[in-house]
Amino acid sequence: MTGEKIIDVHRSDSSVSKAHDSFHENIEQKDEVGGDSAAVGGEQTQVSETPTLWMWVLTFVSGISGLLFGYDTGVISGALVVIGGDLGPAELSSQQKEFITAATSLGALIFSVFSGALADHIGRKWVIAIADVVFITGAIIQALSKSLWIMVAGRFIIGWGVGLASLIVPLYLAELSPAHYRGRMILINVLFITFGQVVAYAIGAGLTHVESGWR
């Protein structure tokens, strides 16, 4: 009986050791699989380090918001010189010019506060699209304005687009671009802003002597 018990104990020990070995083998196999998947994942990350053509297209398209941002902030400096009596007064006073100029900054200040929450709610691309629509709407109101306060309202609405675009476009590009290219792709938006200001000054200079050319 004692011999049988000893044999049973040895058998149970050997079965436990086999189960233990098989358990470790399974872990090693999982680690190997995980290593392969990590390698595959590493390869995927390596591939995504280079921006695709579609990423560049999205970068330049979203940069249109930066172009409108720069244009609308730069165009008013040339427009105030030639508005004359088109808004009612024979000549705009310094305070009225300040209202027209500051309305955009005020609109941008207000809407930049809410743009982040709005982007989280409806998405970055939709906010950029809304900003572009707001730019167009504000520009139409300014072009058709016949009084000072309608002009101020148009500039204020333009500020909404400036506030939305100035925060969301860099955020969208930062999330879109690979880490090593992030600075370069965000720089494109900055270049669009300054290019929009240059375009605004050029158009203002070309239309200086045109009647109601500021519109």
C-alpha positions as CSV (number, residue, x, y, z in Angstrom):
1,M,0.0,0.0,0.0
2,T,2.8,2.4,0.9
3,G,4.5,1.7,-2.4
4,E,1.4,2.4,-4.3
5,K,0.9,5.7,-2.4
6,I,4.5,6.7,-3.2
7,I,3.9,5.9,-6.9
8,D,0.7,8.0,-6.9
9,V,2.5,10.9,-5.3
10,H,5.3,10.7,-7.9
11,R,2.7,10.6,-10.7
12,S,0.8,13.5,-9.3
13,D,4.0,15.5,-8.9
14,S,5.0,14.7,-12.5
15,S,1.6,15.7,-13.8
16,V,1.8,19.0,-11.8
17,S,5.3,19.7,-13.2
18,K,4.0,18.9,-16.8
19,A,1.1,21.3,-16.3
20,H,3.5,23.9,-14.9
21,D,5.8,23.4,-17.9
22,S,2.9,23.6,-20.4
23,F,1.7,26.8,-18.6
24,H,5.1,28.4,-19.1
25,E,5.2,27.3,-22.7
26,N,1.9,28.9,-23.3
27,I,3.1,32.1,-21.7
28,E,6.3,32.0,-23.9
29,Q,4.2,31.5,-27.0
30,K,1.9,34.4,-26.1
31,D,5.0,36.5,-25.5
32,E,6.4,35.5,-28.9
33,V,3.0,36.4,-30.5
34,G,2.9,39.6,-28.6
35,G,6.4,40.4,-29.8
36,D,5.5,39.7,-33.4
37,S,2.4,41.9,-33.0
38,A,4.5,44.6,-31.4
39,A,6.9,44.3,-34.2
40,V,4.0,44.6,-36.7
41,G,2.7,47.5,-34.6
42,G,6.1,49.0,-34.7
43,E,6.2,48.7,-38.5
44,Q,2.8,50.4,-38.7
45,T,4.0,53.2,-36.5
46,Q,7.2,53.5,-38.6
47,V,5.0,53.8,-41.8
48,S,2.8,56.4,-40.2
49,E,5.8,58.6,-39.4
50,T,5.7,59.9,-43.0
51,P,2.6,62.0,-43.9
52,T,0.5,60.6,-46.6
53,L,-0.7,62.6,-49.6
54,W,-4.2,62.8,-48.1
55,M,-2.7,64.3,-44.9
56,W,-1.0,67.0,-47.0
57,V,-4.2,67.7,-48.8
58,L,-6.2,68.0,-45.6
59,T,-3.4,70.3,-44.2
60,F,-3.7,72.7,-47.2
61,V,-7.5,72.6,-47.3
62,S,-7.8,73.4,-43.5
63,G,-5.2,76.1,-44.1
64,I,-7.9,78.0,-46.1
65,S,-9.3,79.0,-42.7
66,G,-5.9,80.5,-41.8
67,L,-5.9,82.3,-45.2
68,L,-9.3,83.8,-44.4
69,F,-8.2,84.6,-40.8
70,G,-5.2,86.6,-42.2
71,Y,-7.2,88.3,-44.9
72,D,-10.0,89.5,-42.6
73,T,-7.6,90.8,-40.0
74,G,-5.4,92.6,-42.5
75,V,-8.0,94.0,-44.9
76,I,-9.6,96.4,-42.5
77,S,-6.4,98.6,-42.3
78,G,-6.7,99.5,-46.0
79,A,-10.5,99.7,-45.9
80,L,-10.7,102.3,-43.1
81,V,-8.6,104.7,-45.2
82,V,-11.0,104.8,-48.2
83,I,-14.4,104.2,-46.6
84,G,-15.1,107.9,-46.5
85,G,-18.8,108.6,-46.1
86,D,-20.1,105.2,-47.4
87,L,-21.2,104.3,-43.8
88,G,-23.2,107.5,-43.1
89,P,-20.8,110.0,-41.5
90,A,-18.9,112.2,-43.9
91,E,-15.7,110.9,-42.2
92,L,-15.3,108.2,-39.6
93,S,-14.1,109.4,-36.3
94,S,-11.2,107.7,-34.4
95,Q,-13.7,106.2,-32.0
96,Q,-15.8,104.7,-34.9
97,K,-12.7,103.3,-36.5
98,E,-11.8,101.7,-33.2
99,F,-15.3,100.1,-32.9
100,I,-14.9,98.6,-36.4
101,T,-11.4,97.3,-35.7
102,A,-12.0,96.0,-32.2
103,A,-15.3,94.2,-33.1
104,T,-13.3,91.4,-34.7
105,S,-11.1,90.9,-31.7
106,L,-14.1,90.9,-29.4
107,G,-15.8,88.2,-31.5
108,A,-12.7,86.1,-31.6
109,L,-12.2,86.4,-27.9
110,I,-15.7,85.2,-27.1
111,F,-15.9,82.3,-29.6
112,S,-12.4,81.0,-28.9
113,V,-13.6,80.2,-25.4
114,F,-16.3,77.9,-26.7
115,S,-14.5,76.5,-29.8
116,G,-12.8,73.7,-27.9
117,A,-16.0,72.3,-26.4
118,L,-17.8,72.7,-29.7
119,A,-15.0,70.7,-31.4
120,D,-15.3,67.9,-28.9
121,H,-19.1,67.8,-29.4
122,I,-19.4,67.9,-33.2
123,G,-15.8,67.2,-34.4
124,R,-12.8,69.3,-35.6
125,K,-13.7,69.2,-39.3
126,W,-17.2,70.5,-38.8
127,V,-15.9,73.4,-36.7
128,I,-13.5,74.3,-39.5
129,A,-16.3,74.2,-42.0
130,I,-18.5,76.4,-39.8
131,A,-15.6,78.9,-39.4
132,D,-15.3,79.1,-43.2
133,V,-19.1,79.7,-43.5
134,V,-18.9,82.4,-40.8
135,F,-16.0,84.1,-42.7
136,I,-18.1,84.3,-45.9
137,T,-21.2,85.5,-44.0
138,G,-19.3,88.2,-42.2
139,A,-17.7,89.3,-45.5
140,I,-21.0,89.6,-47.3
141,I,-22.5,91.7,-44.4
142,Q,-19.5,94.0,-44.6
143,A,-19.7,94.4,-48.3
144,L,-23.4,95.2,-48.2
145,S,-23.3,97.5,-45.1
146,K,-24.7,101.0,-45.4
147,S,-24.3,102.1,-41.8
148,L,-21.6,102.1,-39.2
149,W,-23.3,99.5,-36.9
150,I,-24.0,97.0,-39.6
151,M,-20.3,97.2,-40.5
152,V,-19.4,96.6,-36.8
153,A,-21.8,93.7,-36.8
154,G,-20.1,92.2,-39.9
155,R,-16.7,92.6,-38.3
156,F,-18.0,91.0,-35.1
157,I,-19.3,88.0,-37.0
158,I,-15.9,87.7,-38.8
159,G,-14.4,87.5,-35.3
160,W,-16.4,84.4,-34.6
161,G,-14.7,82.7,-37.5
162,V,-11.3,84.0,-36.4
163,G,-11.9,82.6,-32.9
164,L,-12.9,79.2,-34.2
165,A,-10.2,78.9,-36.8
166,S,-7.3,80.2,-34.6
167,L,-7.8,77.4,-32.1
168,I,-9.2,74.5,-34.0
169,V,-7.0,74.5,-37.1
170,P,-3.7,74.1,-35.3
171,L,-5.3,71.5,-33.0
172,Y,-6.6,69.5,-36.0
173,L,-3.3,69.6,-37.7
174,A,-1.4,68.6,-34.6
175,E,-3.7,65.6,-34.2
176,L,-3.6,64.7,-37.8
177,S,0.2,64.9,-38.5
178,P,2.9,62.4,-37.4
179,A,5.1,63.5,-34.5
180,H,8.2,64.3,-36.6
181,Y,6.2,66.4,-39.1
182,R,3.9,68.2,-36.6
183,G,5.7,71.4,-36.5
184,R,6.0,71.7,-40.3
185,M,2.4,71.0,-40.9
186,I,1.2,73.5,-38.3
187,L,3.6,76.0,-39.8
188,I,1.7,75.8,-43.1
189,N,-1.4,77.3,-41.3
190,V,0.8,80.1,-40.0
191,L,2.1,80.8,-43.5
192,F,-1.5,80.8,-44.8
193,I,-2.4,83.5,-42.1
194,T,0.5,85.8,-43.2
195,F,-0.2,85.1,-46.8
196,G,-3.8,86.1,-46.3
197,Q,-2.6,89.4,-44.8
198,V,-0.3,90.0,-47.8
199,V,-3.2,89.3,-50.2
200,A,-5.4,91.7,-48.2
201,Y,-2.9,94.5,-48.5
202,A,-2.3,93.9,-52.2
203,I,-6.1,94.0,-53.0
204,G,-6.5,97.1,-50.8
205,A,-3.7,98.8,-52.7
206,G,-5.1,97.8,-56.0
207,L,-8.6,99.1,-55.2
208,T,-7.6,102.3,-53.5
209,H,-8.8,104.5,-56.3
210,V,-11.8,102.5,-57.2
211,E,-15.2,103.9,-56.1
212,S,-16.4,101.8,-53.1
213,G,-13.4,99.5,-53.8
214,W,-13.2,98.7,-50.1
215,R,-16.3,96.6,-50.4
